[in-house]
Amino acid sequence: MSEFKIINDGYYYIDAGAYFGITPKAIWQRYFNDNNNRIRLGLNILYFKNNNYNFLIDSGIGNKFDEKICENF
């Protein structure tokens, strides 16, 4: 028997204009917006288990951000 789960490891924020590209702001701002025009995205990890193995699949976000990037994200 196999089992899959999604584990949430928190959230990060990114500039919504950069994320949605050419999509007009009027379309996304009422759903995905904070006071700084950022959207919240989940840091999710895939967990897989079967009779013989357990796997965590995490692509990571990194840890080499300067102060400006930390403020924006």
N, C-alpha and C positions, 0 to 999 in steps of 0.2 A: 504494500500500500504506500502510495506517495502522497506527500502533503506540500502545498505551496502556501506561503503567507507573505504579505507585504508588511514590513515593519517600518514605522515612521521614526526617523532620527532627527526630526526638527524641521525648520523652515528657513528659507532665505528669501531676500527681496531683491528684485531686479527692476531696472527701468522698463516700464511697460511699453514705451515707444520703441525701444530697441528690441524688445521681445516680439511685439506684434508687427514690426516692420511697417509696410505701407498701409496697413489697415487704419482707417481714420480713427482718431481719438474719440470722436463722438460715439463710435460703436462699442469700444471696450471700456471707456472710463466709468460707466455706471455699474459695471460688474467687477472690474479688476483695477482698483485704484485706491491709493492712500493719499495723504496730503502731499507727498513728494512724487506723485505719478509713478509709484512702484507697485508691483504685484507680488504676492506671496506664492512661492513655489515650494513643494515638499521635497525633502531629502529622504527618499524611500530606499529601503534595502529589500531585496528579494531573498526569502528564506525557503530552501528546498530540503525536504527530508524524505528518505525512503528507508527500507529495512536495513541498509548497509551504510548509508552516508548521510551526513548533514552538510549543507552548503549555505554560506551567506554570500550573496553577490552584491557588492557595493562598489560603484564606480568612483566614489569619492568626490570631494569638492576642492581639495587641496588646502594648504595652509600658508601660502606665500603671497598674501595680499598686503599691499601698502595701505596707509591710513585712508587715502582718498577712495580706494576701492571698497574698503570696509564701510565707509559712510554711505556709499552708493548702493551697496548690496547688503 
